[in-house]
Amino acid sequence: MVDLATEYLGLKLANPLVPSASPLSKNLDTAIRLEDAGASALVMYSLFEEKIEAEHQQMERFFYSQSIGHGEADSFHPVPDKIKTYQDQYLENLQRLKSCLSIPVIASLNGTSLGGWIEYGLALQQAGADALELNIYHLAANVSESSETVENRYLDILRELKKIVSIPLTLKLSPQFSSPLNFAQRLEAAGANGLALFNRFYQPDIDLETLQVVPKLELSTSSEALLRIRWTALLYKRTNLSLAVTGGFHTTSDVLKALLAGADVVHLCSALLEHGPSRLSSILDDLVDWLTLHDYQSIQQLKGSVSHQHAINPSDYERANYVQVLDNYSHGKGVLW
């Protein structure tokens, strides 16, 4: 029997398939279906500091400051005895998942201020999270903000959280850092336990009729997985951080390539949103079949065997691959130049 066990953030997992942050974790029944289908852990949907602060401002305006300038309106909107806030609901859902699931539950936090990262990170630990994923969704759109400033933002958040939080911390990185290998080592030195490669920045679109910038959400495709696989292969054994890949993993082939590159776990999202929890079972079955066919006894035996350090031709992960791809390209039949 093939041993699919792996370790991520110090957590012993039955297999490397972990549903990533998505609406699927908002529903307890769906979370149970994910576990039953084979999920070895679960990353919750993100807790957003902006939503907490917006709710606080709204409550302040409509309940606590309603009499400003209008004393007779002091009780126009009676203040409820108990208001279940967005944060309360998230923490209750976390506790519910922990009480009903046997697999580890990893909370996801998306903050905007250092104080928020600390306050809400501690709250998530106290609510029972097994680990915390820091979803630092920062788009460096300020022309005066240097790359060093961007990296220091991540490091400052990590260092401050490590002072008060004892559960493992993993950072969900953007693919836009200028030197990911160096930055990964700096994060490890600052106390990180793992990395998730990479965050998907949702790209706004332009409406050609209204000329307005509009939000646009598109699910990932397998082609996006290759970027994650490449950097995982380059990071493997150059850091002691746990490595997760996220974004573009839909098939058993995608999962196998990530493991061969050196990933500890593979996060699934779009594949589950498209096909439901049963997708986990089919990938796991196919994973076992492939490993058995190729005489692998365990995931550990497979992991990292085609990383940069162990590849037959390591330069294929670097510039040589770029030159070779361009030289070998040929146009399709019938295409006129």
Secondary structure, 3 states (H helix, E strand, C coil): CCECCEEECCEEECCCEEECCCHHHHCHHHHHHHHHHCCCCEEEEEEEHHHHHHHHHHHHHHHHCCCCCCHHHCCCCCCCCCCCCHHHHHHHHHHHHHHHCCCCEEEEEECCCHHHHHHHHHHHHHCCCCEEEECCCCCCCCCCCCHHHHHHHHHHHHHHHHHHCCCCEEEEECCCCCCHHHHHHHHHHCCCCEEEECCCCCCCEECCCCCCEECCCCCCCHHHHHHHHHHHHHHECCECCEEEEECCCCCHHHHHHHHHHCCCEEEECHHHHHHCCHHHHHHHHHHHHHHHHCCCCEHHHHCCCCCCCCCCCHHHHCHHHHHHHHHHCCCCCCCCC
